[in-house]
Amino acid sequence: MNTRQMTREIRLGHWRKLINERNAGSKTIAEFCDEQKISPKMYYYWQRQLREAAYQEISCQNQVETVSENTPVFAKIEFKRPEYDAVAILVRIGGIECEIRNGAGKDTIENTLSALRKIC
């Protein structure tokens, strides 16, 4: 937890205490804020922040797996491998047949085509 997050947690704790104190009493928000010398806007802001924090905490508890910002996540990636036995190129010249299969290297293809040029 960094300094900013710790400061936020401390402020949330402070405002949680104030809001619980107001809820336990019989004063209106305006009266309570006036007595505590705080702005009603500030009171409502922190009340909203506390609700959002509580909602996030509940949602995280309901998730099967929580991942923090710095946790690496791995995804399974499946791809179809080329069929190396499948014929990619079939050349027939007279009675000669030449097959170049999937996965053949560049050199193999170049040498085969060079040899075919010499024959033709």
C-alpha positions as CSV (number, residue, x, y, z in Angstrom):
1,M,0.0,0.0,0.0
2,N,1.5,3.3,-1.0
3,T,1.4,6.6,0.9
4,R,-1.6,8.0,-1.0
5,Q,-3.7,4.8,-0.3
6,M,-2.7,4.9,3.4
7,T,-3.7,8.6,3.6
8,R,-7.0,7.8,2.0
9,E,-7.7,4.9,4.4
10,I,-6.9,7.2,7.4
11,R,-9.3,9.8,6.0
12,L,-12.0,7.2,5.4
13,G,-11.6,6.0,9.0
14,H,-11.9,9.6,10.3
15,W,-15.0,10.3,8.3
16,R,-16.5,6.9,9.1
17,K,-16.3,7.8,12.8
18,L,-17.9,11.2,12.2
19,I,-20.7,9.9,10.1
20,N,-21.4,7.0,12.5
21,E,-21.5,9.6,15.3
22,R,-24.0,11.7,13.5
23,N,-26.1,8.7,12.6
24,A,-26.2,7.5,16.2
25,G,-27.4,11.0,17.4
26,S,-30.6,12.9,16.7
27,K,-29.1,16.0,15.1
28,T,-29.7,16.9,11.5
29,I,-26.7,16.9,9.1
30,A,-26.8,20.7,9.0
31,E,-26.7,20.9,12.8
32,F,-24.0,18.3,13.1
33,C,-21.8,20.0,10.5
34,D,-22.3,23.4,12.1
35,E,-21.3,21.9,15.5
36,Q,-18.2,20.1,14.0
37,K,-17.3,23.1,11.9
38,I,-17.4,21.2,8.7
39,S,-19.1,22.0,5.4
40,P,-22.2,19.9,4.6
41,K,-20.8,19.5,1.1
42,M,-17.7,17.9,2.6
43,Y,-19.9,15.7,4.8
44,Y,-21.9,14.4,1.8
45,Y,-18.7,14.0,-0.3
46,W,-17.1,11.7,2.3
47,Q,-20.4,9.9,2.9
48,R,-20.4,9.1,-0.8
49,Q,-16.7,8.0,-0.7
50,L,-17.5,5.6,2.2
51,R,-20.4,4.1,0.3
52,E,-18.3,3.6,-2.8
53,A,-15.5,2.0,-0.7
54,A,-18.0,-0.3,1.0
55,Y,-19.4,-1.3,-2.4
56,Q,-15.9,-2.0,-3.8
57,E,-15.1,-4.1,-0.8
58,I,-18.3,-6.1,-1.2
59,S,-17.8,-6.6,-4.9
60,C,-14.2,-7.8,-4.4
61,Q,-15.4,-10.3,-1.8
62,N,-17.9,-11.7,-4.3
63,Q,-15.3,-12.2,-7.0
64,V,-13.8,-15.6,-7.4
65,E,-10.3,-14.3,-7.9
66,T,-9.0,-10.8,-7.2
67,V,-6.1,-9.5,-9.1
68,S,-4.1,-6.6,-7.9
69,E,-2.6,-4.0,-10.2
70,N,0.9,-5.5,-10.0
71,T,-0.1,-9.2,-10.2
72,P,0.8,-10.8,-13.6
73,V,-2.1,-12.5,-15.3
74,F,-1.6,-15.3,-17.8
75,A,-4.1,-16.1,-20.5
76,K,-4.1,-19.4,-22.4
77,I,-3.8,-18.7,-26.1
78,E,-4.6,-21.5,-28.4
79,F,-3.7,-21.4,-32.1
80,K,-4.0,-23.8,-34.9
81,R,-0.7,-25.2,-35.9
82,P,-0.2,-25.7,-39.6
83,E,-0.5,-29.3,-40.8
84,Y,3.1,-30.1,-41.8
85,D,2.0,-33.2,-43.8
86,A,-0.4,-31.2,-45.9
87,V,0.8,-30.3,-49.4
88,A,1.0,-26.5,-49.9
89,I,2.3,-26.6,-53.5
90,L,2.0,-29.4,-56.1
91,V,3.8,-28.9,-59.4
92,R,3.4,-31.4,-62.3
93,I,5.6,-31.2,-65.4
94,G,5.2,-34.1,-67.7
95,G,5.6,-37.2,-65.6
96,I,7.5,-35.4,-62.8
97,E,5.6,-34.4,-59.7
98,C,7.0,-32.0,-57.1
99,E,5.4,-31.4,-53.7
100,I,6.3,-28.6,-51.3
101,R,4.7,-29.2,-47.9
102,N,3.5,-26.7,-45.3
103,G,6.3,-25.7,-43.0
104,A,9.0,-25.9,-45.7
105,G,11.7,-23.3,-45.1
106,K,12.5,-20.4,-47.4
107,D,15.8,-22.0,-48.6
108,T,14.0,-25.3,-49.5
109,I,11.4,-23.4,-51.5
110,E,14.0,-21.3,-53.3
111,N,16.1,-24.3,-54.2
112,T,13.1,-26.3,-55.4
113,L,11.9,-23.4,-57.6
114,S,15.5,-22.9,-58.9
115,A,15.7,-26.6,-59.9
116,L,12.3,-26.5,-61.6
117,R,13.5,-23.5,-63.7
118,K,16.5,-25.4,-64.9
119,I,14.3,-28.4,-65.9
120,C,11.8,-26.3,-67.7
